[in-house]
């Protein structure tokens, strides 16, 4: 189970690691495909585990709705999947909707870890 947003932000500040947010819904086929990808893609799995504070935001929760109303995350109003990487201070550094751009996700996490 992943931490709440507040707990993830606290962990990120303490560790200097970025937050990787996976906005998820059980009805979203591509969200389920990404969950499978994280299991099967060793490089992605390692990057999420070692270079980020992973946070899964499930639809229909108050925290998800807060992000959905934010202008930074307006893609959430269109649909899922949606991914965001925040630096350790909570500033958006990357976002995307294509669950297959795993190498880009890894590159952003590596870049942010080099900065910290």
N, C-alpha and C positions, 0 to 999 in steps of 0.2 A: 504494500500500500504506500502511496506517495504522500508526502506531507501536504498540509494546507498551504495556501499562498503565503500567509504570514510566516509560517514555519520555514518554508522554502526560502523566503527572502532573508530570514535570520541566518539560515545555514549558508546561503550564498555570501552574505557579508562576512561571516566568520571564516569561511574557507577561501574566499576570493574567486570561487567558481561561478560560471554563468548558470542561469536557470533555463532549462529546456522544458517548455510547456507543450504538452500534447493535449489539444482540445479534442475530446472523444465523446462518441455516443454509440451505444450498443447497436443501434439500427443502421449505422454508417458502414457500408461495405468496405470502403477504403480505409476507415479507421481500424477495422478488424485486420485488414491486409497489412497495415503498418505495424500493428501489434505482433503479427506473425513475422514481419521483416526484422523487428528488433530481436527476436529470438534467433532467427536464421543468419543474420548478417553479423558476423563476429566483430568487425571493425566498428559498426554502429553500436552494438551492444557494449563494447568496451568504452567507447567515447561517452556514451550516456552514463555509464556506471562510474567511470573514473574522472571525467572532465566536466561533469555538470551536476547540478542538483535537479534531478528529474521531477517533474510535476505533471500529473495527469488531471486535467480539468474535465469533469464529466458534465454533459449537458443537464439541464433541469436542476442545477444547484445554484445557490445564491452567488457564489464566487464566479461561476461561469457567466452568469447574467451581468455581473459588474464588468467583466472583460468585454462582453458583447456590446455594452453601451459605450465603451471607450472609442474615441475616434481613431486611436492607434490600431485598433483591432477590428475595424469596420468589416473586414472580410468574414468575420464570424456571423454577420447578419445574412451573408449569402449562403453559407453552408459549411460543411465539414468534409474532409479533415482540414484542420488548420494547426499550424505549428508556429511557435514563437521562441526566440532565444533572447533573453534579457541578460545584460551584464550583471555583475554582482551588486550593482547599485539599483537594479530594477529598470534600467533604461533599455528600451527595445533596440536590438542590434540586427535582427533578421526575423523575417516571417515568411511563411509560404503555405501553399495548399497542396503541393504535389508530394505525396508520401514517398515517391521514388527518388527524390533528390537527396538521398542519404549522404552522398559524398559531400555535397554542399553543406549539409548540417554538420558533418564531422569537421570540415574545414573551418567553419565559423567557431565551433567550440574550441578547436586547437588555437586559432588566432586569439580568441579571448583569454585563453589560459596562458598564452605567452605574454600577454599584457599585464597579468596580475602578478 
